[in-house]
Amino acid sequence: MNLWLRVLHLIIMSFFRPKLDPVRDVSRLTFRVWPHDLDTSLHMNNGRYWTLMDLGRTDIMIRSGLWRPILKRGWVPVVGAGQIRFRRELRPFRSFTLETRILTWSDSHVVMEHRLVSRSKGGSSILNAIALVRAGLYDRKERRFVPMDRLLGEIGITAAAPAAAPEVEAFLMAEETLKSAA
């Protein structure tokens, strides 16, 4: 139930937050680690990181206006691959910020970065986790992923994909290698 409350809060607050350009802007959402987020080691459960990252992607879809064509056309967000690096634990009641941004895209998928950042007692940033995700919007009627130029066109954006950084290239290469092993 707690995740539904976070989703509801995200949707309501999106009406009061500024519009977001998904190509240039970073979504920032603030959370706190609650007891129901913990695992047996009394820090945030590994799976909860992934669940909260869904909210970062949802924030981008809502605040960019992409939610309208998604609902109108029945498109479904699909994550095809993800890789995470845990750096520092998140303990109970710790507040943190989830930063989500699009790094680059191909014909039909985006690569997004998620960063979970907290603050030290001195105020400096602590990177708790960083993840890369490859995702797209699937059109069930056409049985294929929606082309990126169409997605961006739906919200009035024309842009070329930024060059992929070396870590993104490595992530995509690992994904292709794993896909062929299946």
C-alpha positions as CSV (number, residue, x, y, z in Angstrom):
1,M,0.0,0.0,0.0
2,N,2.8,2.4,0.8
3,L,4.0,2.4,-2.8
4,W,0.5,3.4,-4.0
5,L,0.6,6.3,-1.6
6,R,3.9,7.4,-3.1
7,V,2.5,7.1,-6.6
8,L,-0.6,9.1,-5.6
9,H,1.6,11.8,-4.0
10,L,3.7,11.9,-7.1
11,I,0.7,12.4,-9.4
12,I,-0.9,15.1,-7.1
13,M,2.4,17.0,-6.7
14,S,3.1,17.0,-10.5
15,F,0.2,19.5,-10.9
16,F,2.2,21.9,-8.7
17,R,5.7,21.3,-10.1
18,P,7.1,22.9,-13.3
19,K,6.9,21.2,-16.7
20,L,10.0,19.1,-17.4
21,D,11.9,18.9,-20.7
22,P,12.8,15.2,-20.8
23,V,15.8,15.8,-23.1
24,R,17.5,18.4,-21.0
25,D,16.0,18.4,-17.4
26,V,16.6,16.2,-14.4
27,S,13.7,14.9,-12.3
28,R,14.4,15.3,-8.6
29,L,12.1,13.5,-6.1
30,T,12.7,13.5,-2.3
31,F,12.0,10.5,-0.2
32,R,12.6,9.2,3.3
33,V,13.5,5.6,4.2
34,W,10.6,4.2,6.2
35,P,10.5,1.0,8.2
36,H,8.6,-0.8,5.4
37,D,11.5,0.0,3.0
38,L,14.0,-2.0,5.1
39,D,15.4,-5.5,4.7
40,T,16.8,-7.7,7.5
41,S,20.0,-5.7,7.6
42,L,18.0,-2.7,8.6
43,H,18.9,-0.6,5.5
44,M,16.8,0.0,2.4
45,N,16.0,-3.2,0.6
46,N,17.7,-3.6,-2.8
47,G,14.4,-4.1,-4.6
48,R,13.0,-0.9,-3.1
49,Y,15.7,1.1,-5.1
50,W,14.3,-0.3,-8.3
51,T,10.7,0.4,-7.3
52,L,11.5,4.0,-6.4
53,M,13.3,4.4,-9.8
54,D,9.9,3.6,-11.4
55,L,8.6,6.8,-9.8
56,G,11.5,8.8,-11.3
57,R,10.6,7.6,-14.8
58,T,6.9,8.2,-14.1
59,D,7.7,11.8,-13.0
60,I,9.4,12.4,-16.3
61,M,6.5,11.0,-18.2
62,I,3.9,13.1,-16.3
63,R,5.8,16.4,-16.2
64,S,6.9,16.3,-19.8
65,G,3.2,15.8,-20.9
66,L,4.0,12.3,-22.4
67,W,1.4,10.8,-20.2
68,R,-1.4,12.1,-22.5
69,P,-0.4,10.1,-25.6
70,I,0.6,7.1,-23.4
71,L,-3.0,7.0,-22.1
72,K,-4.6,7.9,-25.3
73,R,-2.8,5.2,-27.4
74,G,-2.5,2.6,-24.7
75,W,1.3,2.5,-24.8
76,V,3.0,0.6,-22.0
77,P,6.3,1.6,-20.4
78,V,8.7,-1.4,-20.5
79,V,12.1,-1.7,-18.8
80,G,14.3,-4.1,-20.8
81,A,17.5,-3.9,-18.9
82,G,19.0,-2.3,-15.8
83,Q,22.3,-2.2,-13.9
84,I,22.8,-0.8,-10.5
85,R,25.9,0.0,-8.3
86,F,25.2,0.3,-4.6
87,R,27.7,2.6,-3.0
88,R,26.5,3.6,0.5
89,E,23.6,2.2,2.5
90,L,20.4,4.2,3.2
91,R,19.5,3.7,6.9
92,P,16.0,4.1,8.5
93,F,14.5,7.6,8.4
94,R,17.3,9.0,6.2
95,S,16.0,11.4,3.5
96,F,17.4,11.2,0.0
97,T,16.8,12.5,-3.5
98,L,16.2,10.4,-6.5
99,E,17.6,12.1,-9.6
100,T,16.4,10.7,-13.0
101,R,17.5,11.8,-16.4
102,I,17.7,10.6,-20.0
103,L,21.3,10.1,-21.1
104,T,20.7,9.1,-24.7
105,W,18.4,7.1,-27.0
106,S,18.2,4.8,-30.0
107,D,15.4,4.4,-32.5
108,S,13.0,3.0,-29.9
109,H,14.6,3.0,-26.5
110,V,16.1,5.4,-24.0
111,V,18.9,5.0,-21.6
112,M,18.2,6.7,-18.3
113,E,20.4,7.3,-15.2
114,H,19.0,7.1,-11.7
115,R,21.1,8.5,-8.8
116,L,20.1,8.2,-5.2
117,V,21.8,11.0,-3.3
118,S,21.7,11.9,0.4
119,R,23.6,14.5,2.5
120,S,26.2,14.0,5.1
121,K,26.0,15.8,8.5
122,G,28.3,18.4,7.0
123,G,26.0,18.9,4.0
124,S,28.1,17.3,1.3
125,S,26.5,15.0,-1.2
126,I,26.7,11.2,-0.7
127,L,26.0,9.0,-3.8
128,N,24.2,6.1,-2.3
129,A,23.4,4.3,-5.6
130,I,23.6,4.8,-9.3
131,A,21.8,2.9,-12.0
132,L,21.4,2.7,-15.8
133,V,18.1,1.6,-17.3
134,R,17.2,0.8,-20.9
135,A,13.5,1.3,-21.5
136,G,10.9,2.1,-24.1
137,L,7.2,2.5,-24.7
138,Y,5.5,-0.5,-26.2
139,D,2.5,-0.2,-28.6
140,R,0.5,-3.3,-28.0
141,K,-1.7,-2.7,-31.1
142,E,1.3,-2.4,-33.5
143,R,3.3,-5.0,-31.5
144,R,6.5,-2.9,-31.4
145,F,8.2,-0.2,-29.5
146,V,7.2,3.3,-30.3
147,P,10.0,5.2,-32.3
148,M,11.7,7.9,-30.3
149,D,11.1,10.6,-32.9
150,R,7.4,9.9,-32.6
151,L,7.5,10.1,-28.8
152,L,9.4,13.3,-28.8
153,G,7.1,14.7,-31.5
154,E,4.1,14.0,-29.4
155,I,5.4,16.5,-26.8
156,G,6.7,19.0,-29.4
157,I,10.4,18.2,-29.1
158,T,12.9,17.7,-31.9
159,A,16.3,16.6,-30.8
160,A,19.2,14.4,-31.8
161,A,20.3,11.7,-29.3
162,P,23.4,12.7,-27.3
163,A,26.5,10.6,-27.8
164,A,26.6,7.7,-25.3
165,A,29.3,8.0,-22.6
166,P,31.7,5.0,-22.3
167,E,29.8,3.6,-19.3
168,V,26.5,3.7,-21.3
169,E,28.2,1.9,-24.3
170,A,29.5,-0.8,-21.9
171,F,26.1,-1.2,-20.4
172,L,24.4,-1.6,-23.8
173,M,27.1,-4.0,-24.9
174,A,26.7,-6.1,-21.8
175,E,22.9,-6.1,-22.4
176,E,23.4,-7.3,-26.0
177,T,25.8,-10.0,-24.9
178,L,23.4,-11.2,-22.2
179,K,20.4,-11.1,-24.6
180,S,22.3,-13.4,-27.1
181,A,23.1,-15.8,-24.3
182,A,19.5,-16.5,-23.5
